[in-house]
């Protein structure tokens, strides 16, 4: 089974454990384990996401692995796969867990598709692309160039006297108008869905409103994405 499928199957049967999964520099708990952490250990900030290949929403909480003893002073040694399993004396209430989970907001992802990506590439009006780049000074020769298409200047090489390899004549066909580094990155993302997901995750992350711990959790999520868990 894949990563979240295994977690979902285990947590759907979980009644007396908190299972912590090592992810980078953090431990994360999911579903009923996350509910037990929030309701019995500390008011961690939960995050609920939709896992497409599981066809379900999953909630998680996390904290730095270095502070494990702060929240679980008697935590057992990690298992061979790195998981830490803490036994509980009181039963986890599945109904209360579902009510809590339903009350949490779902972290939405922006819709995928060419329409959303290409919305960022603005095409200037025709009159702007053909307007004069330089207006002639008063009293100058009226034979000055009247109009130069802006698009023809993109990627053009300008002859420089005395520089080896400098073109002596006008360049060949110019790059398409608006072909910037950002456009090239978006084009690469289209060809690589995983790169597209990573770019979208970075774009959606509210860095200005995040705490240092949330930033570290975000880096852990990025690593998980690149490692092929999602």
Secondary structure, DSSP 8 states (H G I E B T S, - for coil): --HHHHHHHHHHT-SSEEEEEEETTEEEEEHHHHHHIIIII-----EEEEEGGGTEEEEEEEEEGGGHHHH-TT-----TTS-EEEE-SS---HHHHHHHHHHS-B------SHHHHHTTS----HHHHSS-SS---TTS-TTS-----GGGGTT-----TT-TT--SS--SS---TT--HHHHHHHHHHH-HHHHHHHHHHHH--GGG--HHHHHHHHHHHHHHHTT--
